[in-house]
């Protein structure tokens, strides 16, 4: 995912500071004086932005708890609120999942005398709608912008491309994004920038479409635009996800030749790529380079290492990574614990995995993530104790700890089918029916197949939920750990 710094949009309306403006009884500062406008822009930009942010916080505070609607609050402060405040409101409401309120603010703006249709406002709104998966609404705003007399520019198309990439149908989204990109190249005021390329490179990298990544990277290289660290991160990620380590290293060396400093995302991407291929010598060398650099490891750095060591059943190395994380003062998150659950599951130690999962339950977190439950269920299933998995499912539902979703049932269904456990498949279908999850046609066909394979099978089928059983630890050497010379990229 691209850094938010690449997608940040700024309002064309500067925030102005007035002299010694007090907070009135209503909690909203008086409007800035026009006489001070020019001097404020020159010397007090950060102060005026802070002042505008304070106004927005006061407005939002009044809508807290649902006592007042955002429109009623705006109407009460109509003499104060201006377009720059609305721009900040879009940002804050977007963070709080209140995209409908963004549209209410937009409609309110359009009725004000000071409103002027502006690309920056539409670009921000399209961006907010896209992040919330409201692609149709983003398209409606795009048409509204054109109807209001605004001519689309590069920033608007960047927001529109990003909005489409948030849709569920990724194949269709990538085709749409590529279509907009090609259209931008035909319009003089909408020529793609490095931000445009970075958005598309990251999207195609996540889709593992190396061919499109290479085409875009070559196109960028032939243009007058200079690649930045985000560009290289996207290309490195594409090669890394597809196990193309030589090509990835070639891009890395090119990055060094062009004197583009890697950031922590570069290091994390390299660590994950080498870890996936179990080239642990290189992975460890990159980690050492990260420690020597000006960047600092983040939780995802350690998550990659824990998971990949786990897949190779290198439990001791994974536990050393956890110790290193603690030494650096990083507190584990629920994702860290999920990685540990998966790691112990890969290493065949279900007891330790359950201990970590119990820590998650005892953490006092209000909502346990369903991904944490799925990690523990998968640990049980991959270690041949599907009955324990079903017992845990019953436990979390009975205690109301977490609500299983379709991914939970899909995971268990596959495991129960593979184990030829007709009794557990029956019980699982009943659970799904109780929760209102309706399986599709393929699910039922596979369920019938499970019934057939379960005939005559008596292994582990006398009870649906037997007593707890422990699985002994198992370990094996990683596959083909690469033995290579020192990778000194010169960044340490």
C-alpha positions as CSV (number, residue, x, y, z in Angstrom):
1,X,0.0,0.0,0.0
2,X,1.3,3.4,-0.8
3,X,2.2,5.7,1.9
4,X,-0.4,8.3,2.8
5,X,2.2,11.0,2.1
6,X,1.9,10.2,-1.6
7,X,-1.9,10.6,-1.6
8,X,-2.1,13.6,0.7
9,X,-4.0,16.5,-0.9
10,X,-3.7,20.1,0.2
11,X,-6.4,22.7,0.1
12,X,-5.9,25.5,-2.3
13,X,-7.3,27.8,0.3
14,X,-4.7,28.8,2.8
15,X,-5.5,28.9,6.5
16,X,-5.2,32.4,7.9
17,X,-4.4,33.6,11.4
18,X,-6.0,36.6,13.0
19,X,-4.5,38.6,15.8
20,X,-5.4,37.3,19.3
21,X,-8.6,35.6,18.4
22,X,-10.4,34.5,21.6
23,X,-12.7,31.5,21.9
24,X,-16.2,32.7,22.2
25,X,-18.9,31.2,24.5
26,X,-20.0,28.7,21.8
27,X,-16.4,27.4,21.6
28,X,-15.7,28.6,18.0
29,X,-13.1,31.3,17.2
30,X,-14.2,34.4,15.4
31,X,-13.6,34.6,11.7
32,X,-10.1,35.8,10.6
33,X,-9.8,39.4,9.6
34,X,-9.2,40.1,5.9
35,X,-6.7,42.8,6.7
36,X,-4.3,40.3,8.2
37,X,-4.6,37.8,5.4
38,X,-1.4,38.5,3.5
39,X,0.9,38.7,6.5
40,X,-0.6,35.5,8.0
41,X,0.2,33.5,4.9
42,X,3.7,34.8,4.9
43,X,4.7,34.2,8.4
44,X,2.2,32.0,10.3
45,X,1.2,29.1,8.1
46,X,1.6,26.4,10.7
47,X,-0.2,28.6,13.3
48,X,-3.1,29.2,11.0
49,X,-3.4,25.5,10.2
50,X,-3.4,24.7,13.9
51,X,-6.2,27.3,14.4
52,X,-8.3,25.8,11.6
53,X,-7.8,22.4,13.1
54,X,-9.0,23.7,16.5
55,X,-12.2,25.0,14.8
56,X,-12.8,21.6,13.3
57,X,-12.3,19.8,16.6
58,X,-14.8,22.1,18.2
59,X,-17.3,21.4,15.5
60,X,-16.9,17.7,15.7
61,X,-17.0,17.8,19.5
62,X,-20.6,19.2,19.3
63,X,-21.7,16.2,17.1
64,X,-20.3,13.7,19.6
65,X,-22.9,11.3,21.0
66,X,-25.3,12.1,18.2
67,X,-26.9,15.1,20.1
68,X,-26.5,17.4,17.1
69,X,-26.2,16.7,13.4
70,X,-23.2,18.0,11.6
71,X,-25.4,20.2,9.4
72,X,-27.1,21.8,12.4
73,X,-23.7,22.6,14.0
74,X,-22.5,24.1,10.7
75,X,-25.7,26.3,10.5
76,X,-25.1,27.6,14.0
77,X,-21.5,28.6,13.1
78,X,-22.2,29.7,9.5
79,X,-20.4,33.0,10.0
80,X,-17.2,31.2,11.0
81,X,-16.9,28.1,8.8
82,X,-15.2,28.4,5.5
83,X,-14.0,26.1,2.7
84,X,-10.7,25.3,4.4
85,X,-12.5,24.1,7.5
86,X,-14.7,21.9,5.4
87,X,-11.7,20.4,3.7
88,X,-10.4,19.4,7.2
89,X,-13.8,18.1,8.1
90,X,-13.7,15.7,5.1
91,X,-10.4,14.3,6.4
92,X,-11.6,13.8,10.0
93,X,-15.0,12.4,9.1
94,X,-13.3,10.1,6.6
95,X,-11.1,8.7,9.4
96,X,-14.2,8.0,11.5
97,X,-16.0,6.0,8.9
98,X,-18.6,8.9,8.5
99,X,-18.5,9.1,4.7
100,X,-22.3,10.0,4.6
101,X,-21.6,13.0,6.8
102,X,-18.9,14.1,4.3
103,X,-21.6,14.3,1.7
104,X,-23.8,16.3,4.0
105,X,-21.0,18.8,4.6
106,X,-20.4,19.0,0.9
107,X,-24.1,19.7,0.2
108,X,-24.0,22.4,2.9
109,X,-21.0,23.9,1.3
110,X,-22.7,24.2,-2.0
111,X,-25.4,26.4,-0.5
112,X,-23.0,28.9,1.0
113,X,-22.2,32.2,-0.8
114,X,-18.5,31.7,-0.4
115,X,-18.5,28.3,-2.1
116,X,-16.4,28.0,-5.2
117,X,-16.1,24.6,-7.0
118,X,-12.6,23.4,-6.6
119,X,-10.6,20.4,-7.8
120,X,-8.9,20.0,-4.4
121,X,-12.3,19.6,-2.6
122,X,-13.6,17.0,-5.2
123,X,-10.3,15.2,-5.1
124,X,-10.4,14.8,-1.4
125,X,-14.1,13.7,-1.4
126,X,-13.4,11.1,-4.2
127,X,-10.4,9.9,-2.1
128,X,-12.6,9.5,1.0
129,X,-15.4,7.7,-0.9
130,X,-12.8,5.3,-2.4
131,X,-11.3,4.4,0.9
132,X,-14.7,3.5,2.2
133,X,-15.5,1.3,-0.8
134,X,-18.1,3.7,-2.2
135,X,-16.8,3.6,-5.8
136,X,-20.2,4.7,-7.3
137,X,-20.3,7.7,-5.1
138,X,-16.8,8.6,-6.2
139,X,-17.9,8.4,-9.8
140,X,-20.9,10.6,-9.0
141,X,-18.6,13.2,-7.5
142,X,-16.4,13.1,-10.5
143,X,-19.4,13.8,-12.8
144,X,-20.6,16.6,-10.3
145,X,-17.1,18.2,-10.6
146,X,-17.3,18.3,-14.4
147,X,-20.9,19.6,-14.3
148,X,-19.8,22.4,-12.0
149,X,-17.3,23.6,-14.6
150,X,-14.1,22.2,-13.0
151,X,-11.6,20.6,-15.4
152,X,-10.1,17.3,-14.0
153,X,-6.4,17.4,-13.3
154,X,-3.8,14.9,-12.3
155,X,-4.7,14.9,-8.6
156,X,-8.4,14.2,-9.4
157,X,-7.5,11.2,-11.7
158,X,-5.1,9.9,-9.0
159,X,-7.9,9.9,-6.5
160,X,-10.3,8.3,-9.0
161,X,-7.8,5.5,-9.8
162,X,-7.2,4.9,-6.1
163,X,-11.0,4.8,-5.5
164,X,-11.5,2.1,-8.1
165,X,-8.6,0.0,-6.6
166,X,-10.5,-0.2,-3.3
167,X,-13.4,-2.1,-5.0
168,X,-13.9,-5.8,-4.4
169,X,-13.5,-6.9,-8.0
170,X,-9.8,-6.5,-8.3
171,X,-9.5,-7.7,-11.9
172,X,-12.1,-5.1,-13.1
173,X,-10.6,-2.5,-10.8
174,X,-7.1,-2.9,-12.3
175,X,-8.5,-2.7,-15.8
176,X,-10.4,0.5,-14.9
177,X,-7.3,2.0,-13.3
178,X,-5.1,1.2,-16.3
179,X,-7.8,2.7,-18.6
180,X,-7.7,6.0,-16.6
181,X,-3.9,6.0,-16.7
182,X,-3.9,5.7,-20.5
183,X,-6.5,8.5,-20.8
184,X,-4.4,10.8,-18.6
185,X,-1.6,10.5,-21.0
186,X,-3.8,12.0,-23.8
187,X,-4.7,15.1,-21.7
188,X,-2.1,17.8,-21.3
189,X,-3.2,19.0,-17.9
190,X,-3.6,15.4,-16.6
191,X,-0.2,13.9,-17.3
192,X,0.7,11.1,-14.9
193,X,3.2,12.0,-12.2
194,X,5.4,9.7,-10.1
195,X,2.4,9.4,-7.7
196,X,0.3,8.0,-10.4
197,X,2.9,5.4,-11.3
198,X,3.4,4.5,-7.7
199,X,-0.3,3.9,-7.2
200,X,-0.5,1.6,-10.2
201,X,2.8,-0.2,-9.5
202,X,1.7,-1.0,-5.9
203,X,-1.7,-2.3,-7.1
204,X,-0.2,-4.6,-9.8
205,X,2.5,-5.8,-7.4
206,X,-0.2,-6.8,-4.9
207,X,-2.0,-8.6,-7.7
208,X,1.3,-10.4,-8.6
209,X,1.0,-9.1,-12.1
210,X,4.7,-8.8,-12.8
211,X,4.2,-8.2,-16.5
212,X,2.2,-5.0,-15.9
213,X,4.7,-3.9,-13.2
214,X,7.6,-4.2,-15.7
215,X,5.6,-2.4,-18.4
216,X,4.9,0.5,-16.1
217,X,8.4,0.6,-14.7
218,X,9.9,0.7,-18.3
219,X,7.4,3.4,-19.2
220,X,8.4,5.5,-16.2
221,X,12.1,5.0,-17.0
222,X,11.5,6.3,-20.6
223,X,9.7,9.4,-19.3
224,X,11.2,12.5,-17.7
225,X,9.9,11.5,-14.3
226,X,12.3,10.3,-11.7
227,X,11.5,7.2,-9.7
228,X,11.5,7.6,-5.9
229,X,11.7,5.1,-3.0
230,X,8.0,4.3,-3.3
231,X,8.4,3.4,-7.0
232,X,11.3,1.0,-6.2
233,X,9.4,-0.5,-3.3
234,X,6.5,-1.4,-5.6
235,X,8.7,-3.1,-8.1
236,X,10.8,-4.9,-5.4
237,X,7.5,-6.1,-3.9
238,X,6.2,-7.5,-7.2
239,X,9.4,-9.5,-7.8
240,X,9.6,-10.6,-4.1
241,X,6.0,-11.9,-4.0
242,X,6.7,-14.0,-7.1
243,X,10.0,-15.4,-5.8
244,X,12.0,-13.7,-8.5
245,X,15.0,-12.9,-6.2
246,X,17.5,-12.2,-8.9
247,X,15.3,-9.6,-10.6
248,X,14.5,-8.1,-7.2
249,X,18.2,-7.7,-6.4
250,X,18.8,-6.1,-9.8
251,X,16.2,-3.4,-9.0
252,X,17.8,-3.0,-5.5
253,X,21.2,-2.4,-7.1
254,X,19.7,0.1,-9.5
255,X,18.1,1.8,-6.6
256,X,21.5,2.2,-4.9
257,X,23.2,3.4,-8.2
258,X,20.5,6.1,-8.4
259,X,21.2,7.1,-4.8
260,X,17.7,6.4,-3.6
261,X,17.8,5.6,0.1
262,X,15.8,2.6,1.2
263,X,13.1,3.1,3.9
264,X,11.8,0.6,6.4
265,X,9.2,-0.7,3.8
266,X,12.1,-1.6,1.5
267,X,13.8,-3.6,4.2
268,X,10.6,-5.3,5.3
269,X,9.8,-6.2,1.7
270,X,13.3,-7.7,1.3
271,X,13.0,-9.6,4.6
272,X,9.7,-11.1,3.6
273,X,10.8,-12.0,0.1
274,X,13.9,-13.9,1.3
275,X,12.0,-15.4,4.1
276,X,9.3,-16.8,1.8
277,X,12.0,-18.6,-0.2
278,X,13.7,-19.7,3.0
279,X,16.9,-17.8,2.1
280,X,17.5,-17.1,5.7
281,X,21.2,-16.1,5.4
282,X,20.1,-13.2,3.1
283,X,17.1,-12.4,5.3
284,X,19.3,-12.1,8.4
285,X,21.8,-9.9,6.5
286,X,19.1,-7.5,5.4
287,X,17.9,-7.4,9.0
288,X,21.4,-6.5,10.2
289,X,21.6,-3.8,7.5
290,X,18.3,-2.4,8.8
291,X,19.7,-2.2,12.4
292,X,22.8,-0.4,11.1
293,X,20.7,2.1,9.0
294,X,18.9,5.3,10.1
295,X,15.6,3.4,9.9
296,X,14.2,1.4,12.8
297,X,12.5,-2.0,12.6
298,X,8.8,-2.0,12.9
299,X,6.3,-4.7,14.1
300,X,5.8,-5.9,10.5
301,X,9.6,-6.5,10.3
302,X,9.4,-9.1,13.1
303,X,6.1,-10.5,11.9
304,X,7.6,-11.5,8.6
305,X,10.6,-13.1,10.3
306,X,8.4,-15.0,12.9
307,X,6.1,-16.3,10.3
308,X,8.8,-17.4,7.8
309,X,10.9,-19.1,10.5
310,X,7.7,-20.8,11.7
311,X,6.9,-22.2,8.2
312,X,10.5,-23.7,8.2
313,X,9.9,-25.1,11.7
314,X,12.7,-23.1,13.1
315,X,11.1,-22.5,16.4
316,X,14.2,-21.4,18.4
317,X,15.1,-18.7,15.8
318,X,11.5,-17.4,15.8
319,X,11.6,-17.1,19.6
320,X,14.9,-15.3,19.4
321,X,13.2,-12.8,17.1
322,X,10.5,-12.2,19.7
323,X,13.3,-11.6,22.3
324,X,15.0,-9.1,20.0
325,X,11.7,-7.3,19.5
326,X,11.4,-7.0,23.3
327,X,15.0,-5.8,23.6
328,X,14.2,-3.0,21.1
329,X,11.3,-1.9,23.2
330,X,8.5,-2.9,20.7
331,X,5.3,-4.1,22.4
332,X,3.6,-7.0,20.7
333,X,0.2,-6.4,19.1
334,X,-2.6,-8.9,18.4
335,X,-1.0,-9.5,15.0
336,X,2.3,-10.4,16.7
337,X,0.4,-13.0,18.8
338,X,-1.4,-14.3,15.8
339,X,2.0,-14.8,14.1
340,X,3.2,-16.7,17.2
341,X,0.1,-18.9,17.2
342,X,0.7,-19.7,13.5
343,X,4.4,-20.3,14.2
344,X,3.8,-22.8,17.0
345,X,1.2,-24.4,14.8
346,X,3.7,-24.9,12.0
347,X,6.2,-26.3,14.5
348,X,3.7,-28.8,15.8
349,X,3.4,-27.4,19.3
350,X,-0.4,-26.9,19.7
351,X,-0.1,-26.5,23.5
352,X,2.2,-23.4,23.1
353,X,-0.1,-22.0,20.4
354,X,-3.1,-22.3,22.7
355,X,-1.1,-20.6,25.5
356,X,-0.5,-17.6,23.2
357,X,-4.2,-17.6,22.1
358,X,-5.3,-17.6,25.8
359,X,-3.1,-14.6,26.3
360,X,-5.1,-12.9,23.5
361,X,-8.3,-13.7,25.3
362,X,-6.9,-12.5,28.6
363,X,-5.6,-9.2,27.2
364,X,-8.8,-7.4,28.0
365,X,-9.3,-6.4,24.4
366,X,-13.0,-5.6,23.9
367,X,-13.3,-7.3,20.5
368,X,-11.1,-10.3,19.7
369,X,-10.2,-10.3,16.0
370,X,-11.7,-13.2,14.0
371,X,-8.2,-13.6,12.4
372,X,-6.8,-14.6,15.9
373,X,-9.5,-17.3,16.2
374,X,-8.8,-18.5,12.7
375,X,-5.1,-18.8,13.4
376,X,-5.7,-21.0,16.4
377,X,-8.3,-23.1,14.6
378,X,-5.8,-23.6,11.7
379,X,-3.1,-24.7,14.2
380,X,-5.5,-27.4,15.6
381,X,-6.5,-28.6,12.1
382,X,-3.1,-28.7,10.6
383,X,-1.9,-30.8,13.5
384,X,-4.6,-33.4,13.1
385,X,-6.9,-32.6,16.0
386,X,-10.0,-31.2,14.3
387,X,-12.2,-32.1,17.3
388,X,-10.2,-29.6,19.4
389,X,-10.9,-27.0,16.7
390,X,-14.6,-27.6,16.9
391,X,-14.5,-27.5,20.7
392,X,-12.8,-24.1,20.5
393,X,-15.4,-22.8,18.1
394,X,-18.2,-23.9,20.5
395,X,-16.3,-22.2,23.4
396,X,-15.9,-18.8,21.8
397,X,-19.5,-18.8,20.5
398,X,-20.9,-19.8,24.0
399,X,-18.8,-17.1,25.8
400,X,-19.5,-14.5,23.1
401,X,-15.8,-13.8,22.7
402,X,-15.8,-13.5,18.9
403,X,-18.3,-14.0,16.1
404,X,-17.0,-16.4,13.5
405,X,-17.4,-15.4,9.8
406,X,-17.4,-17.2,6.5
407,X,-13.6,-17.5,6.5
408,X,-13.8,-19.4,9.8
409,X,-16.3,-21.9,8.5
410,X,-14.5,-22.3,5.2
411,X,-11.3,-23.1,7.1
412,X,-13.0,-25.7,9.3
413,X,-15.0,-27.1,6.5
414,X,-11.9,-27.9,4.5
415,X,-10.2,-29.4,7.5
416,X,-13.1,-31.6,8.5
417,X,-13.6,-32.7,4.9
418,X,-9.9,-33.7,4.6
419,X,-10.2,-35.6,7.9
420,X,-13.3,-37.4,6.6
421,X,-15.2,-36.2,9.7
422,X,-18.9,-36.5,8.7
423,X,-20.0,-35.8,12.3
424,X,-18.1,-32.5,12.4
425,X,-19.3,-31.5,9.0
426,X,-22.9,-32.0,10.1
427,X,-22.3,-30.0,13.3
428,X,-20.6,-27.2,11.3
429,X,-23.4,-26.9,8.9
430,X,-25.8,-26.6,11.8
431,X,-23.7,-23.9,13.4
432,X,-23.7,-22.0,10.1
433,X,-27.5,-22.2,9.9
434,X,-27.8,-20.9,13.4
435,X,-25.6,-17.9,12.6
436,X,-27.4,-17.2,9.3
437,X,-24.4,-17.9,7.0
438,X,-25.8,-19.5,3.8
439,X,-23.2,-21.7,2.0
440,X,-23.2,-21.6,-1.8
441,X,-23.8,-24.5,-4.2
442,X,-20.2,-25.5,-4.3
443,X,-20.1,-25.7,-0.5
444,X,-23.0,-28.2,-0.5
445,X,-21.5,-30.3,-3.3
446,X,-18.2,-30.6,-1.4
447,X,-20.2,-31.4,1.8
448,X,-21.8,-34.4,0.0
449,X,-18.4,-35.5,-1.1
450,X,-17.3,-35.4,2.5
451,X,-20.2,-37.6,3.5
452,X,-19.2,-40.2,0.9
453,X,-15.5,-40.2,2.0
454,X,-16.6,-40.5,5.6
455,X,-18.4,-43.8,5.1
456,X,-16.7,-46.7,6.8
457,X,-14.3,-44.3,8.6
458,X,-14.2,-44.9,12.3
459,X,-11.0,-43.0,13.1
460,X,-11.7,-40.2,15.7
461,X,-15.4,-40.3,15.0
462,X,-16.9,-41.7,18.2
463,X,-17.3,-38.3,19.7
464,X,-17.8,-34.9,18.2
465,X,-15.8,-33.2,20.9
466,X,-13.3,-35.5,22.7
467,X,-10.9,-34.5,25.6
468,X,-7.9,-32.3,24.9
469,X,-4.9,-33.9,23.3
470,X,-1.4,-32.6,23.0
471,X,0.7,-32.8,19.8
472,X,4.4,-33.2,20.3
473,X,6.9,-30.7,18.8
474,X,8.4,-31.6,15.5
475,X,11.2,-29.9,13.7
476,X,13.0,-30.2,10.4
477,X,15.7,-28.3,8.5
478,X,14.6,-25.5,6.2
479,X,14.5,-26.3,2.5
480,X,17.6,-25.1,0.7
481,X,18.7,-22.2,2.9
482,X,20.8,-20.1,0.5
483,X,24.5,-19.9,1.3
484,X,25.7,-16.7,-0.2
485,X,28.4,-14.1,0.4
486,X,27.7,-11.0,2.5
487,X,25.1,-8.7,1.0
488,X,26.6,-5.3,1.9
489,X,24.5,-2.8,0.0
490,X,26.4,0.1,1.4
491,X,23.5,1.5,3.5
492,X,24.6,0.4,6.9
